[in-house]
């Protein structure tokens, strides 16, 4: 059956500024892909990331370059050779998964032979601010089971302490987004242990993370910017204890699942993350989240208005989208 692929730019306003060490976002710029075959339509979403040299323009160009192949019938496996890992391949790959499920009359979970996604604890992010303001933000969500604390190299000790004081029972992930150096990573170890931090995510730049190869942390360290696909695992496994699988980095659910399996085979802990996105990105990521040790899928929670029928946060418990939203007949 002939297919038709379309791709476009969608912009979603945020409810408040999203601050990390690399800058501030007030809007989420997303690329939405639709693949139609007769009366059936599959959808997927990609979030271009400037950190990886992506923009909305380059992502749309990449998708357009493979449109003839997809419309002629290329599937998910062929897609892995048509585009490199990234937001463009993610959007197309997830649209193909959605279309495949609808054509088969079965959910993506059924295609995988896995349970349907259910509610799970997903981190709520505390963005970078003064320690006092971060403490106030944490107090508002203190009953959530898992918080993610964004920090940089200026006041991480005070910022983490403020969050811990405001949310004494929550599990904590601390994420410097590559802003620390090796000396600060070492100096912060006693603080992280004292404050019962569960995970330190990508503290140093991916370009210099060789310093972690002989380092023995008191708190497990997760690879985020250092990890994209399963090809990175041999190097990453020597430096990190946990890997953060994001579909926009892996280039879709197909490679994301392969990456998750390969990480487990190496004895690595597993985290599922996301960009600031809509629920269309999150619906696919839930199939990795259900087997993860840490889940950080609060991207849609930052949107002033999400796609209808999407995920719902209830005090740090993420509930899956309504039936029919993505990946179900």
N, C-alpha and C positions, 0 to 999 in steps of 0.2 A: 504493500500500500504506500502511495506517495506521502511524503512528509513535508511539512512546512515549518521552518525554523524562523522565529523572530526574536530579537533581543533589543532591550531598551534600558534607559537610565531612569531610575526612580530615586527621589530624594525624600528622606524622612527627617523631620525636625526632632530634636531631642528635648526632653523635658527640662534638662539642666545641662551645663557644660560637663563634658567627660574629660577629666584631666589625668594624663599619665606623664611620665618623664619626658616623652618626645613632643608633647604639645597638648592642645585642647581641641576637642571636637564639639560643635554645636549642631551638626547635621550628619546624617549617614547617607552617603552616596552609594547606591547599590545598582547592580546590573541584573535584570530579570530576563530569563530565557523561557520561551514557550516553544514546544515542539508538538505540532498537531499531526494526527494521522486519522483521517476521516472525522468521526465525531469525538475522538479521544484527544485529550490534551495533557501533556506533562509539563510541569514547571520546575524551574530551578533558579537559584540566586547565587551570585558571587559578589564579594566585597573587595574591590581593588584596594591594595595596600601600598601606599607610597614607600614604605620601608623596603619593599621588594621590587621597587621600580614600576609599580602598576598605577594606572589611572583608569578612569571610566573610558576614556578614549582608546587607550591601548587594549583594554579588555574587550570592548566592542569590536575593534579591528581584528583581534585574534579569533573571536567567535565568527565573524563574517568570513574569515579565511577558510573555515571548515564547513560553512553552511552547505555547499554543494555535496560534500561527502555525507553529512548527516541526513540531508534530504533524500539522498540516494539509498539510505538504509544502513549507514555505518552505525555500529553498536558501541556499547561501553568499552569493550576490550580494544576495539580498533581506535577508539578515542584516545586511549592512553599513549598511542604513538603519533596521533595527529597534533596534539598540543602538549606543551610542558605543564608541569604542576603549577597551579595558580588559580586565581579567581575565575578566569574564563573557562578553564576545563571543569572546575567545580560546578558552575552554573549549568553547563551542558550535561555533565555526568548525572547530576541530580534530576534534571528534567527527563533524561532517558530512564532512570530508575522509576520515576513517577509514571511515565508513559507505559513502561513495561508492566508495572503493577496493575494499572487500569486495563490494559489489553488482556492480561491474564485473569482478571477478575479476582485477584488475590492481593493481599497487602504486601508491602516490602518485607515486613517481618516474616510473613508466611513464605515468601520467596527465599529468605535466608534460613528458614527453619528455626526461627527464634521467637521468643515471647513478644507480644505487642508491648511497645513502650508504655510505662506507667509513671506515676508521680515519682520524682526523685529529688534529693537535696541538691540544689545548685547554688553556687556562690553568688552572693550579692556584693557588688563592687563598691568600695569606699574610695573615691577618687582623691587625688593629691590636693591637700589644702593645709591650712595651719593645723597643728595638733589639736587645738581646741575645737575647730570646725569638724575635723575628722572624728573626734570623739562624739560630737553632737550627731553627726550622720550615723555613726555606729549605734548610738543609743536608740535611734528610731527603728533600727532593724535588729536589735539585740537578741530577739527571740529566734532569729534565723539560725539554722544549724551550721552554716558555713559562710564566712565572709572573706573577701579578697581585698587586701590592703595595698593600694598603689602607693609607692614611695619613690623618691629619687635619692641622690647622695647628700642632700642638705640636712634633713632632720629625721632620718629614718627611725632612730631610737625613740625620740619623743612621739612621733606619729604612731608607731606600733603600740607604744605604751598607752597612748590615749584611747586607741581602739580597744585594746584588751581590757582597760579599766571600764569602758562603757559596755562591753559585751564579754563578760567573764566566762561564759559557758560555750561560746561559739568556737568551732574549729577555724583556724586562720591560715590563709595562703598570703604570703608577702610577695609582691611582684614589683621589682625595680625597673622592669623593662630595659635591661642592659645598661643601666646608668651607674652601676657600681664598678669599682676596680677590685683586683684580687686582694688588696690590703683591706678594703672595707668588708669584703665578704668574710675574711678571717676575723676581723675585729667584731663583727656583728654576731658571730656564732653563739657566744654566751647569752647575748640578749635574746636571740631567737629561741634558744632552749629555755631560758627563764620564763619567757612569755608564752610558752607552749604553742609555738608556731608549728603547724603540721607540714608546711611545704614552703620552700623558697624557690620562686620561679624566675629563671633566666636573669641572674643578677648581673652578669657581665656580658659585654658584646659578644656576639657569635664569632667575631673575627679574632678575639683574644681568649676564647674559652679553653684553649689548651692548658691554661693555668689550673684548671680544675682536674686535670688528669691524675695528679698525685695528691689531690686535696681530699681529706677525709672529714666531711661535714658532720656537725651535730644534728642538723636538720636536713632531710632529703632535699636535693636540688632537682628541679624539673627543667628540661630543655624545651624552650618554646621557639624563639627565633632561630635557634641552632638546628632545628629539626623540621624537615619538610616531608620527605618520603622515606620509604624503607631503605633506600640506598644510603641514607645518612646514619643508619643505626649502628654500624660497626664503630664508627668514630664516636657517636653520641654515648654509646654504652660504656665507653672508657671514662667518661667525664660526668655523667649524670646518673641519677637513680630512678628518675621518673621522666616520661615523655608526654608532651602535650600535643595531642592530635587535633588539628583544626582542618576542616575540609577545604578552606580557602588556601591553605598551605599545601595539603596533599593533592589538591586538584580533584576533589570529589569523594563521594562515599566509597567508590570502588577501591581506590588506593588507600583511603582512610581505614577501611576494614583490613586490608592486607597489612598495613603498617601496624595496626593494633595487635593483630595476631603475631606478627614477627617480634614486636616488642615484648609481648608476654613470653614468647619462646626464649627470649634472652633474660628473663627474670626481672624485667623492668616494670616499675609501677606505671599506671596508665591514668592519664587525665584527658578529658575532652574539653576543648575551649572553643571560642568563637570570636569573631570581630563584632563591632557594633552593627547589628543586622536586624532583619525582620524575622518573624517566625518561620518563614520559608527556608531560611538557612538552618534553623534549629531543628525543624522536623526531621531532617535527614541525620543530623548529628546525634539525635537521641538513640540511634541504633548502635552507636559506639559508646554513648554515655552510660547505657545500662550495664556495661561490663567494666566501667572505669572506677578507679579508686577516688578520683576527684572529678567533679563536674562543675564547669564554669560556663554556663549558657544563658547568662542574663542579658545578652545583647538587646533583645526586644523590649526588655523592661525599661530601657533608657529612651524608647521612642515615645513621642507625644501621641502617636496613633499607629498601631501595628496593623498588619493585614488582618481582615476579618476572619475569625475562627481560629486564630493562632494560639500559642502557648499562653498559660496563665500562671503567674507567680502568686503563691499564697504563703506568706511568711517564710520565704526561702525554700519552699517546696514547689518545684516546677511541674505543672500539669501539662500533658501533651495536647496538641491541637484537637479540634473537633474532627470526628470522622469525615473523610472526604477532603480534608484540607490538603494533604500531600501523602503520597505513597499508599493510598487506600482506594479501592474501586469506587 
